[in-house]
Each structure stands twice: as structure tokens, then as C-alpha cells.
Amino acid sequence: MSLTFIDHLALESSDINRSVRWYKKQFNCEIKYQDSSWALIRFDNISLALVTPGEHPPHFAIVDENVRRLRGHKVHRDGIAYKYEPDPDLNVIEKIDRRSS
């Protein structure tokens, strides 16, 4: 049985363009996606999502192929199913199914 896979961490950014430039300058990473409200930056072992405040909560995302079976799941604009759930300390965990619909 393989270990659970952490897909990405999500941090809030008040200026997506500025943050993307900073991460590109500081680290060897690549931009998988970017628009004015969010960006996804790929590192060798994990991705970093930058989101505008209020768009999504700061969180980390774990791949769970059963998300579509969970009551209350939603679908991102790219077709990926997800559901936010708190851990016992109220940190937000996003369960995602990387397979788009």
C-alpha cells in the first residue's frame, strides 16, 4: 500500500503577479498556471498554490480518489473534484481527485 500523496500547499497572496515573480527569482520552480486570482507553481516534490484572500482558505491538498462520493464535494473550474475539511485543530485540508470529470 502506497503512502497518501500531498498534492499542494495553498498560501494567500495579495498580489499574485508579485508573488510569482518572487518565487521564480528565489527558487528553481516552474509556473503550471497563473491568472489574476491564483497561480500554481511546481517544485520537484510538491506544488504551491497562491490564492487571493477569500478565494480559498490556506490549506494543503491530499489526493483522494473517493472525493466524488463524499457528500458536499464541489468541482473546481478545471473539473477536479474537491472537498475542504478541518483537522482536529481546524487547519483546512482539501481532499482532491486529480482526475477531471
C-alpha positions as CSV (number, residue, x, y, z in Angstrom):
1,M,0.0,0.0,0.0
2,S,1.5,3.3,-1.0
3,L,1.5,6.4,1.3
4,T,-1.0,9.2,0.9
5,F,0.1,11.8,-1.7
6,I,0.2,15.5,-0.8
7,D,-0.5,17.4,-4.0
8,H,0.0,21.0,-3.0
9,L,0.1,23.7,-0.3
10,A,-2.0,26.8,-0.7
11,L,-1.0,30.2,0.6
12,E,-2.8,33.6,0.3
13,S,-1.2,36.3,-1.7
14,S,-2.4,39.9,-2.0
15,D,-0.7,40.2,-5.4
16,I,-0.4,37.0,-7.4
17,N,2.0,38.5,-10.1
18,R,4.4,39.9,-7.5
19,S,4.4,36.6,-5.6
20,V,5.0,34.5,-8.7
21,R,7.9,36.8,-9.7
22,W,9.4,36.4,-6.1
23,Y,9.1,32.6,-6.1
24,K,10.6,32.3,-9.6
25,K,13.6,34.6,-8.6
26,Q,14.2,32.8,-5.3
27,F,13.7,29.1,-6.3
28,N,14.1,26.8,-9.3
29,C,10.4,26.1,-10.0
30,E,8.0,26.4,-12.9
31,I,4.7,28.1,-13.3
32,K,2.0,25.5,-14.2
33,Y,-0.8,28.0,-14.2
34,Q,-1.3,31.7,-13.5
35,D,-4.1,34.3,-13.7
36,S,-5.0,37.3,-11.6
37,S,-6.7,35.3,-8.9
38,W,-4.4,32.3,-8.4
39,A,-1.2,30.5,-9.6
40,L,0.1,27.0,-9.3
41,I,3.9,26.7,-9.0
42,R,5.6,23.3,-9.4
43,F,8.6,22.3,-7.4
44,D,10.3,18.9,-7.7
45,N,8.3,17.3,-4.8
46,I,5.2,19.4,-4.4
47,S,3.2,22.3,-5.9
48,L,2.4,25.6,-4.3
49,A,-0.9,27.3,-5.0
50,L,-1.1,31.1,-4.5
51,V,-4.6,32.3,-4.0
52,T,-6.2,35.7,-3.3
53,P,-7.6,36.2,0.1
54,G,-11.2,34.9,0.4
55,E,-10.9,32.8,-2.8
56,H,-9.8,29.6,-1.0
57,P,-8.6,29.1,2.6
58,P,-4.9,28.5,3.2
59,H,-4.7,24.7,3.1
60,F,-2.9,21.6,2.0
61,A,-4.4,19.2,-0.5
62,I,-4.3,15.4,-0.3
63,V,-5.2,13.2,-3.3
64,D,-8.3,11.1,-2.5
65,E,-9.9,9.4,-5.5
66,N,-13.1,8.9,-3.4
67,V,-13.9,12.6,-3.2
68,R,-16.7,12.4,-5.8
69,R,-18.5,10.1,-3.4
70,L,-18.4,12.5,-0.5
71,R,-21.5,14.5,0.4
72,G,-20.9,18.2,-0.3
73,H,-18.0,17.8,-2.7
74,K,-17.6,20.6,-5.3
75,V,-15.8,20.8,-8.6
76,H,-13.0,23.4,-9.4
77,R,-13.1,25.3,-12.8
78,D,-10.6,22.7,-14.2
79,G,-13.0,19.8,-13.5
80,I,-11.2,18.4,-10.4
81,A,-13.5,17.3,-7.6
82,Y,-12.6,18.6,-4.1
83,K,-13.9,19.0,-0.5
84,Y,-12.5,21.1,2.3
85,E,-12.5,19.5,5.7
86,P,-10.9,20.7,9.0
87,D,-8.5,18.6,11.0
88,P,-8.9,18.5,14.9
89,D,-7.1,21.8,15.2
90,L,-9.2,23.5,12.5
91,N,-6.4,23.5,9.9
92,V,-8.0,23.2,6.4
93,I,-7.3,20.1,4.4
94,E,-8.5,19.9,0.8
95,K,-9.2,16.4,-0.5
96,I,-8.9,16.3,-4.3
97,D,-9.4,13.8,-7.1
98,R,-6.8,14.7,-9.7
99,R,-8.8,13.1,-12.4
100,S,-11.0,15.7,-14.1
101,S,-14.6,14.9,-14.9
